[in-house]
Amino acid sequence: MSYDGKVAFITGGASGAAFGQAQLFGRLGCRIFIVDVRGDALEEALAKLRAEGVTAEGAQLDITDRAAFARVADQVEHVYGEPPYFLFNTAGVFAMGPSESSTYEDYDWVFGVNLGGVINGLVTFVPRMIKAGRGGHIVSTSSVGGFLTYDGNTLYCAAKAAVISLMEGYRGALEKYGIGVSVLCPMNIRSNIARSANTRPAHLAKTGYVVNDETVASLQSVYDHGMDPIELAGHVRRGIEANQLYIIPYPEARPVMEQRYNEILDSVLPVEADPDGVASRLATIDVWMRERGTIFEQKSPDAPA
Ligand SMILES: NC(=O)c1ccc[n+]([C@@H]2O[C@H](COP(=O)([O-])OP(=O)(O)OC[C@H]3O[C@@H](n4cnc5c(N)ncnc54)[C@H](O)[C@@H]3O)[C@@H](O)[C@H]2O)c1
C-alpha cells in the first residue's frame, strides 16, 4: 500500500498510542492531522513530528464537542485539500473504581470520550470520506477490556465493548465504498493514560472513584511496561494492509478471551433442545432477508434525516 500524501486524522495525537500512529504513518509519507484536548501537549507533539520531517498539522479539540469536530473537519479539508483517507479514532480516557460507586458524571465522561468521541469521528468523517470517493481505512481503538468486562473497570469496558460493536457494523456498511474498518484492542500500552483525570472537565468532576497520587502511580507502574506505541502502530499498519477487522497484538489475551467466549457459547442451548422452534424462526428470517429488498437502503449516506 502506498501511504504517500494520504491524509491521516488522529484523535488524542499528543500522547501514547495516537502519537505513535502519527510518527509511524507520518514517516511512511502520510500527511498527518492530530487533535487533542491538551493544547500545549498538541503543540509539543506537532513540533516533534515536524522535527523529524513529518508533514503535520493539528488543532486543539475536545472530541465530545460535535460542533467543534465539524469545524476541525472543515479545517482539515482546507489545509490538505481533501478529507482524511485514514481516520484513527484513538483518544481515550481511563477511570477505575467500584461499579456501584459510579456517578452520572463518571458515566458521562468515560462514555462521552471513549464512545462518544468515536461516534463523533464517524458521523463527522464517514460521509466526507464516501463523498471524496477515494476509499480509505478507519481504525478505532477499543481495548481487550471491550471483550472482558470486570468489576473495577465496568464503565470503561462497556464503552469499549460498544466501540467494537460499532466497528463490526460499519465494516459491512463501508466495504462497498472501499473503506476498510478495523478495531484495535490493546492490553497495555506505554502511555500517559494513568493521568487521564487531568483532562476531565470541571462540570463532570464528581466521581465515585478514588483518584490520587497513589492510585495514579500504581496504574503508571503497569503502563510503564506496556507495548511501545510505535511498535503498536506497526501492528495497526499490518492490520490495515491485511484489512483485518480485529487487531489484537497481545498473545496474553488469548486464554482469557477463550475462557470468556467458551462461557458464552456454553450458555447457548443446543438445537436439540428446541428443533421445531429453531426451524420455524430461521425460515422466517430467511424469507424476510430475501423479501425486504432495499427498503432500508434508499437514503444516500449524506442525505439529511
Ligand atoms: N494504555 C493502555 O494500556 C491501553 C490499553 C487498552 C486500550 N487503550 C486505549 O488506547 C487509546 C490511547 O490511549 P493511551 O494509552 O495512548 O493514552 P494517553 O493518555 O497517553 O493518550 C490519550 C490522549 O487522548 C487525549 N484526550 C483525552 N480526552 C480527550 C478529548 N476529550 N478530546 C481529545 N483528546 C482527548 C489526551 O489528552 C491524550 O493526549 C485509548 O482509547 C485507550 O482507551 C489504552
PDBQT file of the ligand as one rigid body, heavy atoms in Angstrom, charges set to zero:
ROOT
HETATM    1  N1  LIG A 401      -2.719   2.447  27.846  1.00  0.00    +0.000 N 
HETATM    2  C1  LIG A 401      -3.235   1.236  27.766  1.00  0.00    +0.000 C 
HETATM    3  O1  LIG A 401      -2.703   0.290  28.347  1.00  0.00    +0.000 OA
HETATM    4  C2  LIG A 401      -4.466   0.991  26.933  1.00  0.00    +0.000 A 
HETATM    5  C3  LIG A 401      -4.992  -0.303  26.895  1.00  0.00    +0.000 A 
HETATM    6  C4  LIG A 401      -6.113  -0.540  26.101  1.00  0.00    +0.000 A 
HETATM    7  C5  LIG A 401      -6.656   0.481  25.353  1.00  0.00    +0.000 A 
HETATM    8  N2  LIG A 401      -6.119   1.724  25.425  1.00  0.00    +0.000 N 
HETATM    9  C6  LIG A 401      -6.733   2.785  24.616  1.00  0.00    +0.000 C 
HETATM   10  O2  LIG A 401      -5.733   3.333  23.769  1.00  0.00    +0.000 OA
HETATM   11  C7  LIG A 401      -6.125   4.660  23.400  1.00  0.00    +0.000 C 
HETATM   12  C8  LIG A 401      -4.950   5.604  23.561  1.00  0.00    +0.000 C 
HETATM   13  O3  LIG A 401      -4.660   5.728  24.933  1.00  0.00    +0.000 OA
HETATM   14  P1  LIG A 401      -3.177   5.902  25.501  1.00  0.00    +0.000 P 
HETATM   15  O4  LIG A 401      -2.934   4.766  26.404  1.00  0.00    +0.000 OA
HETATM   16  O5  LIG A 401      -2.248   6.194  24.411  1.00  0.00    +0.000 OA
HETATM   17  O6  LIG A 401      -3.419   7.176  26.459  1.00  0.00    +0.000 OA
HETATM   18  P2  LIG A 401      -2.748   8.621  26.559  1.00  0.00    +0.000 P 
HETATM   19  O7  LIG A 401      -3.378   9.236  27.756  1.00  0.00    +0.000 OA
HETATM   20  O8  LIG A 401      -1.256   8.537  26.533  1.00  0.00    +0.000 OA
HETATM   21  O9  LIG A 401      -3.251   9.363  25.247  1.00  0.00    +0.000 OA
HETATM   22  C9  LIG A 401      -4.605   9.734  25.092  1.00  0.00    +0.000 C 
HETATM   23  C10 LIG A 401      -4.677  11.143  24.521  1.00  0.00    +0.000 C 
HETATM   24  O10 LIG A 401      -6.067  11.466  24.338  1.00  0.00    +0.000 OA
HETATM   25  C11 LIG A 401      -6.248  12.819  24.730  1.00  0.00    +0.000 C 
HETATM   26  N3  LIG A 401      -7.648  13.068  25.118  1.00  0.00    +0.000 N 
HETATM   27  C12 LIG A 401      -8.271  12.719  26.263  1.00  0.00    +0.000 A 
HETATM   28  N4  LIG A 401      -9.538  13.172  26.256  1.00  0.00    +0.000 NA
HETATM   29  C13 LIG A 401      -9.723  13.813  25.085  1.00  0.00    +0.000 A 
HETATM   30  C14 LIG A 401     -10.814  14.504  24.493  1.00  0.00    +0.000 A 
HETATM   31  N5  LIG A 401     -11.974  14.656  25.143  1.00  0.00    +0.000 N 
HETATM   32  N6  LIG A 401     -10.660  15.053  23.275  1.00  0.00    +0.000 NA
HETATM   33  C15 LIG A 401      -9.466  14.939  22.620  1.00  0.00    +0.000 A 
HETATM   34  N7  LIG A 401      -8.400  14.305  23.127  1.00  0.00    +0.000 NA
HETATM   35  C16 LIG A 401      -8.523  13.751  24.339  1.00  0.00    +0.000 A 
HETATM   36  C17 LIG A 401      -5.301  13.001  25.899  1.00  0.00    +0.000 C 
HETATM   37  O11 LIG A 401      -5.017  14.381  26.141  1.00  0.00    +0.000 OA
HETATM   38  C18 LIG A 401      -4.088  12.205  25.451  1.00  0.00    +0.000 C 
HETATM   39  O12 LIG A 401      -3.152  13.004  24.761  1.00  0.00    +0.000 OA
HETATM   40  C19 LIG A 401      -7.330   4.997  24.285  1.00  0.00    +0.000 C 
HETATM   41  O13 LIG A 401      -8.509   4.829  23.528  1.00  0.00    +0.000 OA
HETATM   42  C20 LIG A 401      -7.256   3.965  25.377  1.00  0.00    +0.000 C 
HETATM   43  O14 LIG A 401      -8.509   3.712  25.970  1.00  0.00    +0.000 OA
HETATM   44  C21 LIG A 401      -5.040   2.015  26.200  1.00  0.00    +0.000 A 
ENDROOT
TORSDOF 0
